[in-house]
Amino acid sequence: MHNVIMASAASTAALTVGLAVYAALIFAGIAVAIYDVRRHRRGRAIAATVMVGMLTLAGLVIAIFSSVA
């Protein structure tokens, strides 16, 4: 038999805000990468692309971990 623990409203709100900030960081990274590619700033574009890739990979790892745990 499994014990179910319900999340409080505060933790649900914090999770929602955290996910929104996480998505905004990915969106901003994509926007910076596109802007810098158009302005021929290769170094900053690569840095923004790496940041987006790392955030996406971290999100995937967290999603897998949370589904297993």
C-alpha positions, 0 to 999 in steps of 0.5 A: 500500500502506498502513502500519498502526500498531497502538495501544499498550495505554497509548494505548488505555486513555487513549482509553477514559478520555478518552471516559468522561470526555467522556460523563460531562461531557455527562451531568452537563451534562444533569443540571444543566440538568434540575435547574436548570429544575426549580428555575427557575434559568433562567441556569444551565439555559441555561449547562448546555444551551449546554455540552452543545451545545458538547461534542456539537458538538465530539465530532461535529467530532472524529469527522468529522475522525478518520474523514477523517484 
